[in-house]
Amino acid sequence: MNSKRCLTIYFMDGSEMSLNFPKQGGNPLLLAKRVQEAIDANQIAIEIDDHLYVIPTNNIKYLHVSPMPEELPETVIRGGSLRN
């Protein structure tokens, strides 16, 4: 199983930040709860190269996470596809 994860943050000003991180451990159901808590917190906290970045979500246009977590909050719409 691939343990590498990628996150790209697209900011409201048009800039972006891409990073790689290892698969986060723990119970997949607990991970879905942590995703929901991050959404509710209105900020994302990320450790990058021994530095802590706290990014307010009001500065974020959207996030792209790959591969998708195994478990997601129940509010996530599933089975979508992008259209032009």
C-alpha positions in Angstrom: 0.0 0.0 0.0 1.3 3.5 -0.9 1.9 5.5 2.3 2.7 8.8 0.5 -0.1 11.4 0.6 -0.2 14.7 -1.3 -2.1 17.9 -0.4 -2.4 21.0 -2.6 -3.9 24.1 -1.1 -5.4 26.6 -3.6 -5.6 30.1 -2.0 -8.1 32.8 -2.8 -5.3 35.0 -4.3 -4.6 32.4 -6.9 -1.4 31.0 -5.3 -1.0 27.4 -4.2 1.0 25.3 -1.8 1.8 21.6 -2.5 3.2 19.2 0.0 3.8 15.5 0.6 3.2 13.7 3.9 3.1 10.2 5.2 -0.2 8.4 5.7 -1.6 9.5 9.1 -2.0 6.6 11.5 -5.0 5.6 13.5 -8.4 4.3 13.1 -9.9 5.2 9.7 -13.2 6.1 11.4 -11.4 8.4 13.8 -9.6 10.0 10.8 -13.0 10.9 9.3 -13.9 12.6 12.6 -10.6 14.5 12.5 -11.3 15.7 9.0 -14.7 17.1 10.1 -13.0 18.7 13.2 -10.5 20.4 10.9 -13.4 21.8 8.8 -15.2 23.0 11.8 -12.1 24.7 13.3 -11.9 27.1 10.4 -8.1 26.5 10.1 -5.7 23.8 9.0 -2.6 23.1 11.0 0.3 21.4 9.2 3.7 20.4 10.4 6.2 21.0 7.5 10.0 20.5 7.9 9.9 21.1 11.7 7.7 24.2 11.3 4.0 24.7 12.1 1.8 26.3 9.6 -1.7 27.4 10.7 -3.8 28.5 7.7 -7.2 30.1 8.2 -9.7 28.4 5.9 -11.2 31.8 4.8 -8.0 32.2 2.8 -8.5 28.9 1.0 -10.4 28.4 -2.2 -10.2 24.6 -2.1 -8.0 21.7 -1.1 -7.0 18.7 -3.2 -6.0 15.6 -1.3 -4.6 12.5 -3.0 -5.2 9.7 -2.5 -8.6 10.3 -0.9 -8.8 9.1 2.8 -10.3 5.7 3.3 -13.1 7.1 5.5 -14.8 10.5 5.1 -17.4 12.4 7.1 -21.0 11.5 6.2 -21.6 15.0 4.8 -19.2 14.2 1.8 -20.9 13.7 -1.5 -19.5 10.6 -3.1 -19.1 9.3 -6.7 -18.6 12.7 -8.3 -16.7 13.6 -11.5 -15.4 16.8 -12.9 -17.1 18.4 -16.0 -15.9 21.0 -18.4 
